[in-house]
Amino acid sequence: MIEINEGIKNICFNKLRIVVILCVCCMGLLSRSYVSADNLSNVQILIQPQDVSGKLGEQLTLSVKTEGAIAYQWQYSTDGKNYNAWSWVDGYDKASMKFELTEGRVGMKFRCKITGEDGNTVYTNTVTASKKQVARITAQPKDIKGGIGEKVTLDVQADGVTSYQWQYSTDGKNFYAWSWAAGYDKARMQFELTEGRVGMKFRCKITGEDGNAVYTNVVTAEKKNDIIIKNQPQDVKGGIDN
């Protein structure tokens, strides 16, 4: 029978003891990691606030959706660098805040400081407040001429527009909305010139981002004149040399 040297036995025992200790340590680390994960409370931003736009005097809303938050603090900045805490508007310390849009707040930057259950803070993206634009006509429509049965075009150019509505009138006073011509609700409209539309008046109602409407100049559709020969050529006579 082979006898195991006492030194070899000690080495094997020590190695086994090291393995056991390592296993116990690993189990402890795993256990502590598990506990830490359970107690993890860092705040998470699920939905960021968005840029807001409105008319002067209108109430605008900024909101954020989070998990693990215990405190909110909305902040504002006029230069995008230095932020100050708001404390007088509705919801300044809530996930959703409302404020009135004034001239001074147009272009202002906003963000929210959010504190988590662990005491750490995170910040939302920076968003901007802007004023809805008034519709501004940059190029007026022009009078048009065409042959009967010809397609003629009316067009306008404008900024800050949300909708167009071309209108017609037979007396230049009472205007009615068109809804069957191609592009009646676009910046450019086409229609067929008929005898009944010769002399008709047209304009476009343009609604701006602020909800107010402006009107283009009134223009007229005319028929192209037929060629009229005023003087016919005459027979000529002459000698052979001529």
C-alpha positions as CSV (number, residue, x, y, z in Angstrom):
1,M,0.0,0.0,0.0
2,I,1.4,3.4,-1.0
3,E,1.8,5.8,1.9
4,I,1.1,9.5,1.3
5,N,3.8,11.8,2.5
6,E,2.7,14.0,5.4
7,G,3.9,17.1,3.5
8,I,1.9,16.3,0.5
9,K,-1.2,15.8,2.6
10,N,-0.7,19.3,4.2
11,I,-0.3,20.8,0.7
12,C,-3.5,19.2,-0.5
13,F,-5.4,20.3,2.7
14,N,-4.2,23.8,2.4
15,K,-5.3,24.0,-1.3
16,L,-8.7,22.6,-0.4
17,R,-9.0,25.2,2.4
18,I,-8.1,28.0,0.0
19,V,-10.8,26.8,-2.5
20,V,-13.4,26.7,0.3
21,I,-12.5,30.2,1.4
22,L,-12.7,31.5,-2.1
23,C,-16.1,29.9,-2.6
24,V,-17.4,31.4,0.7
25,C,-16.0,34.9,-0.3
26,C,-17.7,34.7,-3.7
27,M,-21.0,33.7,-2.1
28,G,-20.7,36.7,0.2
29,L,-19.9,39.0,-2.7
30,L,-22.9,37.7,-4.7
31,S,-25.1,38.1,-1.6
32,R,-24.0,41.7,-1.1
33,S,-24.4,42.5,-4.8
34,Y,-27.9,41.1,-4.7
35,V,-28.8,43.3,-1.7
36,S,-27.3,46.3,-3.3
37,A,-29.3,45.8,-6.5
38,D,-32.5,45.5,-4.4
39,N,-31.7,48.8,-2.7
40,L,-30.7,50.6,-5.9
41,S,-32.7,53.8,-6.0
42,N,-31.0,56.0,-8.7
43,V,-33.6,58.1,-10.4
44,Q,-34.4,57.3,-14.1
45,I,-35.8,59.7,-16.6
46,L,-38.3,57.8,-18.7
47,I,-39.7,60.7,-20.9
48,Q,-37.8,63.9,-21.4
49,P,-39.6,67.3,-21.5
50,Q,-40.2,68.8,-25.0
51,D,-39.8,72.3,-26.5
52,V,-43.0,74.3,-26.0
53,S,-44.6,77.0,-28.2
54,G,-47.6,79.2,-27.7
55,K,-49.2,82.7,-28.0
56,L,-48.3,85.4,-25.6
57,G,-50.4,85.1,-22.5
58,E,-51.0,81.4,-23.0
59,Q,-50.4,78.8,-20.3
60,L,-47.6,76.4,-21.4
61,T,-46.8,73.1,-19.7
62,L,-43.4,71.4,-19.2
63,S,-43.4,67.8,-17.9
64,V,-41.1,64.9,-17.3
65,K,-41.7,61.2,-16.4
66,T,-39.4,59.4,-14.0
67,E,-38.9,56.5,-11.7
68,G,-37.4,56.7,-8.2
69,A,-37.7,60.5,-7.9
70,I,-38.5,62.1,-4.6
71,A,-38.1,65.8,-5.5
72,Y,-38.3,68.0,-8.6
73,Q,-37.0,71.5,-9.2
74,W,-37.7,73.3,-12.5
75,Q,-35.0,75.8,-13.5
76,Y,-34.7,78.5,-16.1
77,S,-31.9,80.3,-17.9
78,T,-31.7,83.3,-20.2
79,D,-28.2,82.3,-21.6
80,G,-28.4,78.5,-21.6
81,K,-25.5,78.4,-19.1
82,N,-26.6,79.8,-15.8
83,Y,-29.7,78.3,-14.3
84,N,-31.9,79.6,-11.6
85,A,-34.6,77.8,-9.6
86,W,-38.2,78.7,-10.2
87,S,-40.3,78.9,-7.0
88,W,-43.4,80.9,-8.0
89,V,-45.0,79.1,-10.9
90,D,-47.6,76.4,-10.7
91,G,-45.9,73.0,-10.3
92,Y,-42.3,74.3,-10.0
93,D,-41.6,71.3,-7.6
94,K,-43.6,68.8,-9.5
95,A,-43.2,66.5,-12.5
96,S,-45.4,68.9,-14.5
97,M,-45.1,72.7,-14.4
98,K,-47.3,75.4,-15.9
99,F,-46.3,79.0,-16.7
100,E,-47.5,81.9,-18.7
101,L,-45.6,82.8,-21.9
102,T,-44.5,86.4,-21.8
103,E,-42.2,88.3,-24.2
104,G,-39.5,88.0,-21.6
105,R,-39.8,84.2,-21.6
106,V,-39.7,83.7,-25.3
107,G,-36.4,81.9,-26.1
108,M,-35.8,81.1,-22.4
109,K,-34.2,77.7,-21.6
110,F,-35.6,75.2,-19.1
111,R,-34.6,72.0,-17.4
112,C,-35.6,70.0,-14.3
113,K,-33.3,69.0,-11.4
114,I,-34.5,65.6,-10.2
115,T,-33.5,64.0,-6.9
116,G,-33.6,60.3,-6.4
117,E,-34.3,58.1,-3.4
118,D,-30.5,57.7,-2.9
119,G,-30.0,61.5,-2.7
120,N,-28.3,61.8,-6.0
121,T,-29.5,64.3,-8.6
122,V,-29.9,64.2,-12.4
123,Y,-31.0,66.8,-14.9
124,T,-33.3,66.6,-17.9
125,N,-32.5,67.8,-21.3
126,T,-32.7,71.5,-21.9
127,V,-35.8,72.7,-23.7
128,T,-36.9,76.1,-25.1
129,A,-40.1,78.2,-25.1
130,S,-41.0,79.9,-28.3
131,K,-43.8,82.2,-29.6
132,K,-46.1,80.9,-32.2
133,Q,-45.6,82.9,-35.4
134,V,-48.1,85.3,-37.0
135,A,-48.6,84.4,-40.7
136,R,-46.6,86.8,-42.9
137,I,-47.3,87.0,-46.6
138,T,-44.0,87.4,-48.5
139,A,-45.3,87.2,-52.1
140,Q,-48.9,88.1,-53.1
141,P,-50.9,86.2,-55.8
142,K,-51.2,87.9,-59.3
143,D,-54.0,88.4,-61.7
144,I,-54.2,85.5,-64.2
145,K,-55.2,85.1,-67.9
146,G,-55.8,82.0,-69.9
147,G,-57.8,80.5,-72.7
148,I,-61.2,78.8,-72.0
149,G,-60.5,75.3,-70.8
150,E,-56.9,76.1,-69.9
151,K,-55.5,75.3,-66.4
152,V,-54.5,78.4,-64.6
153,T,-52.6,78.8,-61.3
154,L,-52.8,81.0,-58.3
155,D,-50.0,80.9,-55.7
156,V,-48.9,82.8,-52.6
157,Q,-45.8,82.7,-50.4
158,A,-46.0,83.1,-46.7
159,D,-44.1,82.3,-43.4
160,G,-45.5,81.0,-40.1
161,V,-48.5,79.3,-41.9
162,T,-50.5,76.4,-40.6
163,S,-53.3,76.4,-43.2
164,Y,-54.4,77.9,-46.5
165,Q,-58.0,78.3,-47.9
166,W,-58.5,79.7,-51.4
167,Q,-61.8,81.6,-51.8
168,Y,-63.8,83.0,-54.8
169,S,-66.3,85.7,-55.3
170,T,-68.5,86.8,-58.2
171,D,-69.1,90.3,-56.9
172,G,-65.8,91.1,-55.1
173,K,-67.6,91.4,-51.7
174,N,-68.9,88.0,-50.7
175,F,-66.2,85.3,-50.7
176,Y,-66.8,81.5,-50.5
177,A,-64.3,78.7,-49.7
178,W,-63.3,76.5,-52.6
179,S,-63.0,72.8,-51.8
180,W,-62.9,71.0,-55.2
181,A,-60.1,72.6,-57.1
182,A,-56.6,71.0,-56.9
183,G,-54.6,72.7,-54.1
184,Y,-57.6,74.7,-52.6
185,D,-55.9,74.2,-49.2
186,K,-52.3,74.7,-50.4
187,A,-50.1,77.6,-51.2
188,R,-50.7,76.9,-54.9
189,M,-54.0,76.2,-56.5
190,Q,-55.0,75.2,-60.1
191,F,-58.3,75.3,-61.7
192,E,-59.8,75.2,-65.2
193,L,-60.8,78.6,-66.6
194,T,-64.4,78.5,-67.8
195,E,-66.7,81.2,-69.2
196,G,-68.4,81.3,-65.8
197,R,-65.1,82.0,-64.0
198,V,-63.9,84.8,-66.3
199,G,-63.9,88.0,-64.2
200,M,-64.2,86.0,-61.0
201,K,-62.3,87.4,-57.9
202,F,-60.0,85.2,-55.8
203,R,-58.1,85.5,-52.5
204,C,-56.5,83.2,-50.0
205,K,-57.2,83.0,-46.3
206,I,-54.0,82.1,-44.4
207,T,-53.9,81.0,-40.8
208,G,-50.8,81.5,-38.8
209,E,-49.2,79.4,-36.0
210,D,-50.9,81.9,-33.5
211,G,-54.3,80.9,-34.8
212,N,-55.0,84.3,-36.4
213,A,-55.9,84.7,-40.1
214,V,-54.7,87.1,-42.8
215,Y,-55.9,87.5,-46.4
216,T,-54.1,88.0,-49.6
217,N,-54.9,90.8,-52.1
218,V,-57.9,90.1,-54.3
219,V,-56.9,89.0,-57.8
220,T,-59.0,88.4,-61.0
221,A,-59.1,85.7,-63.7
222,E,-59.4,87.0,-67.3
223,K,-59.7,85.4,-70.7
224,K,-56.9,85.9,-73.1
225,N,-58.1,88.1,-75.9
226,D,-58.7,86.5,-79.3
227,I,-56.4,87.8,-82.1
228,I,-58.3,90.5,-84.0
229,I,-57.0,91.4,-87.5
230,K,-57.5,95.1,-87.9
231,N,-56.0,95.5,-91.4
232,Q,-56.0,92.7,-93.9
233,P,-53.2,92.5,-96.5
234,Q,-54.3,93.7,-100.0
235,D,-53.6,92.3,-103.4
236,V,-50.7,94.0,-105.1
237,K,-50.1,94.8,-108.7
238,G,-46.9,95.7,-110.5
239,G,-44.8,95.5,-113.6
240,I,-42.6,92.6,-114.6
241,D,-39.5,94.4,-113.5
242,N,-41.0,94.9,-110.1
